[in-house]
């Protein structure tokens, strides 16, 4: 069996403005999904509430497991209540098992810095106390070196006007949290969405990484920027691809990652491009959207974090899904141009 997965994703730190560099999308074949468990990496990060950190890393290709738990303290097998009492010395943390052939430790580090307030010594956002303090717990000398380099890159970037206080510490015993904490963002999606919105984390991230949006504003059309960065919606039946019948693929207008194929496109009558499934499920993130007094499932492009549209359960495909996507979030590449544009491996999608 042949699987398509994203290879050579570049999340290297751009020290000029400390951003995630644009990924390249060379696609490679993998003959099986078997993982060499002797070559797995382990990463441990404390970033405040472990629900919020787990939800970020769980969908990443190459990440096999993300556990919420406690580390860095002096009591064995602490409970959540004990840790929250701030008497055990533990921090809420996540431990990630990952395949370094697919996702690197540097990529995990780069993503970590963008999820936290690294200048806050007293906790994270609305969660206060030592159990919510941030830290990178390294498992090897190489991890320590990479963590120190990434921290220094952030300091040198002058992205924040306060000192960076996130600690880099040797890994300590890690105790998994209670079962109800594991995968909380999936098992309690509505409550998680309310918590995340109210905690102040998302507002902080949007504020402090706004420089990237200013750069995008210069590159995108006003409508593309409004849709992808401000969660806007374009008019139905008055957008570029709602009635496009050419064969090809639709990629993220911001990052270029492949999202949807014309083979999965159908006329839903809604006036926006509709698809039964994405090209690669791992390129799509879904989250609860509580805007406009509705409860919907928002569709986000994983690498660029761009708003794409929403997914509904009234589609005609085998999974019964309808991905209702804004044209302004997409760039269309005709089948005959795939090789020239670097998406040659996706030609297999059009072989009968």
N, C-alpha and C positions, 0 to 999 in steps of 0.2 A: 504494500500500500504506500502511496506517496502523499505526503503532507506538505503543505506550504506554511512556512513560518517566517517571521521577520528576522532578518540577520543584519548585522553590522549597524545596529541602532546607535547613534552617537549622542550620548548625553554628557559629553565632556564639558568641563566648565570653561566658559568664556570669561576670562578674568577682567575684561573691560567693563562688563556690566553684569557678571555672574548670572548667566542665563543658561537654560538648556539649549545646546546647539541643535540645529535642525537635523532630524534623522535622515539617513539615506535608506533606501528601500531595495537593496539587492535581496532577491528571494532565493533561498536555497532549498533543496529537497532533503527530507529526512525519511529514511526507509522504515523507521518504526518509532513508536512513542516510548520505547523502553528507555529508562533512565539509568545511567550508571551511578548507583547510589554510593559508590566509593569515591565519587568525585564531586559530591554535593558540597556547596558552601553554606555557611551559617552566618547570619548577620543579626545583631541585636541592637535595637534602637529604642530609646525612651523619648517620646515626643508628646508628653501629656497624655490625655485620654487615649487608652489603647484601642478603643472602638474606632476612632478617627484614623489612627495610623494603620490598623489592620485593613480598613476599607480601601486605602490607597494602594497597598502592596499586593493584596490578594489577586487582583485581575491580571497582574503583569505576566507576560509570557516568560517562562523560565523559573517562575516562582512556584514551588510545589506545595508549600505549606506556610501559613502564617499563624502563629499562636500568640494570643494575648496572655500576659503573665506579669510576674513580679521578679525583680532582680536588684542586686546591689545592697541588700540588707543583711541583718545579722540574726534573723530568726528563720528556722527551717519551716517550709510549707506554710507560709502565712496565708491568712484568709483575706478577702477583700476588705472586710471591716477592720481588720488589724492594720492593713496597709493604709487605709484611709484615715486611721487614727494618728498617722505620722509618728509612730513609736518604733517601727521595725527597721527603718532606714531604707526600705525598698522603694523603687520607683515603678510605676506602671510602664510596661515595655512590651514590645513585640519581638518575637524571634522568628526569623525567616529562614527557611530552607530553600536554596535556589541552585539552579544549574548554571555554573559560570560559563558554559559554552553558549548560553542563550542570553543571559543577563549578567552583567559584571557588577562587582562590588562598587566600582566607581559610579555606575548608573544608580545603584541603590542609595549611595551617599548623596548624589546630586538631587535626587527626589526628596530625600530626608530634609535637607535644608529648606526646601520650599514649602514644607508642611508646618513649620514651627516658627515661634518667635525666639530666635537664638539670643536675644538680648535680655530675656526675662529670667532673673535668678529665683523667682518666688513661685513658679508654677507655669501654667500655660492658659492664657485667656481667662475664662471665668473659673477655671479650676486652680485652686491655690494650695500651696503646701509642698513639702519635699517629695511626696509621692508623684507629683506632676512635673518635677524638674526634668529638663532635657539632658540627654547624654548619648554618646556613641560608645558602646561596649565592644572593644575589639577582641577577636579570637586568635590573632596571629600578629607577628611583627609587621607583615605586609599590610594587614588591615589597619594597624596603628599608623603606619606611614601614610597610607592613602587618606585616612581620616584627618590627620594633621594637615596634609596638603590641601584638602578640600576646605578645611576651616580657615587656613591661611589665605586661600583664594577668596573666600567670602570677606575676610577682614580687608584684604588689599583692594577689593572692589569698591569699598566705601559705600556699599549698598545700604547699610544701616548707620545712623549717626550716634549709636550707643555701642559700648563694648560687646563683643560676642562672648557670652558666658557659658555656652554649652560645653560640658566637660567631655573629654575623651578618656575612657577608663578601661582597665582590663576586664574582660568578661568574668562575671561572677555566677554562682549557681542561679539557674533560671527555673522558676516554679510556675507552671501553667495556671492560669486563673480558672475560676469555677466555670462549669460547662455553659452556663447561661451567658457568659461574656464572650464565648467563642463565636465568631461569625455574627455578632450582634447586629451589624449593619444590614445583614440579609434576613435574619430571623425576626427582627423588629424594625423593618425599614421605615415605617411611618414615624415611630418614636425617635429613631436615629436621625431622621431628617430634621425633625423639630429640634433635637438637641444640638445638632451640628449648626443649624441656622442660628440658634440662640446663644451658642457658646462664644461667638465672636471670632472663631477661627477663620471662617470663609471671608469675613469682612477684612480681616488682617491680611490674608493672602492676596486678596484682590487689590488692596491698597498698596502693599509694599512691592508687588510685582507689576505695578501699572506701567512701568517704563517699557516693558515688552509690548504692552498694548499700544503705546504711543508709536512704537516702530511699526506695528501691524497697521495702524491707522493710515500710515503713509503708503503702505503696500497694497492694501485692500480697497475696494470701492466702498463708499459709505454704506451701501446695503449689505455687502459682505461683512463689514465690521459690525454693523448693528445686529445681524443675525448670529454670527459666531461668537462675538465677545459680549454682547449685551442681551443675548437670548431673545432676539427679536424674531418676528415671523413675517415673511414676505407675502404679498397678495396671492391667493389661489388663482390658477389659470392665467396668471400674468407673471410667470417666472420662466427661466430659461429651459428647464429640462422636464417640466411636467408632462409634456407630450412628445418627448424625444424618443424615437424608435430605432436609432442607430445602435449597432453592436459595439460594445466597449465597456470600460470600467469607469466608475465614478470615484475620484480620490478626494481627500481632504484638501480644500482650497488653501489652507494655512500650511500644512506640513507635507502634503503629498502622499500620505499613507493610503493604501487602497482600502476602500470602504464597501462599495456595492458593485454588482455586475448587472449589465443589461439583461442577462439571462434570468435574473431574479426580479426584474422590474415588471410591474403590472399596472393596469389602469384601475385605480380604486374609485375614481369619480370624485375625489376630494380636491383635485386641482394642484396637488403637489406630487413630486416624484415619490412613488411607493415601491417598496421592495419586500420580499418575503423573508429575506435573511441577508446578513452581511457576508462579504467575501471571506473575512477572517473574524470570527467572533471575538478573538482577543484584541482586535483593534477598536472595539466598541465598549464603552462603559455605560451603564444604566443607573439612574438615581431617581429617587422620588422627587417630584416637582409639585410643590404646594401653591404655586402662583395662580393668580386669577380665580381664587376661591374654588380651585379644582384639585383633584389628586390624580396626577398623571405620571408616566414613566418617561423621563427625559433621556435622550440618546446623546452621548458625548463622544467625541473622538479621543481615544486614549492618550495619544502622544501630545497633541496640541491642546487638549482640554477644551476644544471648541464645541459650542452648542450646535447640534445638527438638526434636531427635531424631536419627535416622540415616537414611541412604539406602542401599538395597540394590539389587542387579541382578537381582531376581527378580520384577519387576513386569510387568503385562500390556500396558503402553502401547508405542508405537512405539520408544521408547528403552530399553525393558525395565527401567525404574526403579521402585522403590517407596520413596517418601518416608514413613517411619514416624515420625509426629509426636505429641508429647504434647499432649493437649487443654489442659493447664494452661498451655501456651505460647501458646495461641491465644484470640482473641475472635471469635465468629461474628457476621456482619452479614447478616441475611436480604436477599434480593434487593430486596424492596419498601422497605427502609430505606437502600439505598445512596445515593440522591440526598440524602436528609436528612442522612446522616452524612458527606457530602463525598466519596463515592466514585462519583459519578454516571457518570464516564467508564467505569467497569468494567461498567456495564449492557450494554455491547456484547458482553461474554463470554457473555451469555445470549440473544443473538439468534440464532435458528436460520437 
